[in-house]
């Protein structure tokens, strides 16, 4: 057991909330201390160092007052669930509907419903930091939609770190259960209000019943010093639909995993992602899609723009099991390097054991097109602005696919700043949507 694992166990023991989850928490604590700590020789962590995680003595954050919600939040007509330094803020949250509850406020019946779903989709024995998330869990959010139930408004879960603790460990758990033909839209948003370096350990579990539909957005645009270890685990039953969108800027350490299993015929996954590291930042996306049954579809598209001396990793795997005949699965990863020192390690994988399938995968790495750059500069646009516009155009198609207009409008200026801050470019991106 590594020194960090020992310290994390102490951290988990200090998390005394949710006694009705103690059995699950203890089981994960026991697993955590027996796991082999990953190194650069571990294939799944080959290109991502955990040194920034190991070099800090993490502490559980204290509750912090917030005078007002930051301007960085989206202007959404939504059911808002706000956490400040890991603590639920009733002041800034909406009144929660009966289908949405906090773990700490769950009734006996809700506790039993949570226990029936908890760690059933997220196979924590295979995922190291999901074990830590469970062992140190102090709070969670449970969305439980009954058959044919549909939320009229999106659920907007916001995690805000104020910067009061530079070594705060902020764990979060989102448990989504949609029964037959239920529908929902859920947005997760991670925000830091300073240059402090908290660690977010965020796990999302999704269980979609027959014909259920979920649109899930995950936005991770914290400060450059923040650490983020996140994962989304989803189980798709017959004819269910999961539409996922994820966007991440870089930081000292940012690793986000998606694990999706097709468990019922007709299930459909559409997963799209954007990553935008710059300076000396790091971003690491790992996705794994298991086609266990026939007649399911997957469309996975990730695009990255890597600048300066930043590094990114994309490892996407689609596994077609022997019984998964008539599968349609496609995966694409495209990358744009805007600097000679930027780096991307991409590894798309198809593992196929069925013979009646239609599958494709591919990856590209390119640089800014000199002719396009010259075209824009020759029309009076500065070279710096032209580079930002071309970078935005590289990922704009995925932004345009977002179904909620308020999210698109919120993203455009912030993406422009991520590429290279310029008010003129922001105005171009907002008012000239013809850039592509």
ABEGO torsion letter per residue (X at the ends): XBAAAAAAAAAAAABABGAAAAAAAAAAAAAAAABBBBBAABAAAAABBAAAAAABBBBBBBBBBBABBBAABBBBBBBBBBBBGGBBBAAABBBBBAABBBAAABBAAAAAAAAAABGAABBAAABAAAAAAAAABABBBBBBBBBGBBBABBBBBBBBBAGABAABBBBBBBBBBBBBGBBBBBBBBBBBABABBBBBBBBBBBBBBBGBBBBBBBBBBBBAABBBBBBBBBBBBBGBBBBBBBBBBBBABBBBBBBBBBABBGBBBBBBBBBBBBEABBBBBBBBBBBABBGBBBBBBBBBBBBEABBBBBBBBBBBBAABBGBBBBBBBBBBBABAABBBBBBBBBBBABABBBBBBBBBBBBBBAAAAAAAAAAGBBAAAAAAAAAAAAAAAAAAABABAAAAAAAAAAAAAAAEBBAAAAAAAAABAABX
